[in-house]
Amino acid sequence: MLNDYEREGIFKAIFERRDIRSFNGKPISKEKLNNILMAGHHAPSVGFMQPWDFIIVDSQEVKERLAHACHKEIKALSIHYEDEKKKRFLSLKLEGIREAPITICITCDPTRGGGHVIGRNSIPETDILSVACCIQNMWLASYAEGIAMGWVSFYKKTDVREILNIPPHIDPIALVSLGYTEFYPTKPILEQVNWERRRNLNNLIHHNTWE
């Protein structure tokens, strides 16, 4: 069990961790990087399948190719917005791959554990949900280590597979950029720029049934 100080630290990390896009290029020590990876690897996984792998990208050439793939997708997605909202969308800094010293591609192997993994037999998506738990652990560990992390979610998976030479059956779930930042906002960035507001928790709670 946690004492009060430890409990407060966990909630502080949950409430204060941010999705960061601006980095100053300061290198990350191997010790801190290993701590973040170890935290991800100790995430819960359905059927203990541990479907994740980590591709660590520190080559500037590879980072440039990944950033280009992201910008291509961002530009394509801008067609869903019009006028002022389109301008605002394109003005947002939605990735920091070039600036961050390290970007990690976190993948999901849907074949790991064989054809009969506890839980995944009923709900196939649990392998991806397990990887999401891994990423969240990495986010909290990054915060604990004083390192900013940004989860980039604008890319075509075929592009990332080609750039990183990922086998066709492996799913590239996320690109996360890690580094130090001069700008750590007090609120989520999209909330700060009034793109969206946090919903009222009371309106999202149901009892016994949806209605």
Secondary structure, 3 states (H helix, E strand, C coil): CCCHHHHHHHHHHHHHCCECCCCCCCCCCHHHHHHHHHHHHCCCCHHHCCCEEEEEECCHHHHHHHHHHHHHHHHHHHHHCCHHHHHHHHHCCCCCCCCCCEEEEEEECCCCCCCCCCCCCCCCCHHHHHHHHHHHHHHHHHHHCCCEEEEECCCCHHHHHHHHCCCCCCEEEEEEEEECCCCCCCCCHHHHCCCCCCCCHHHHCCCCCCC
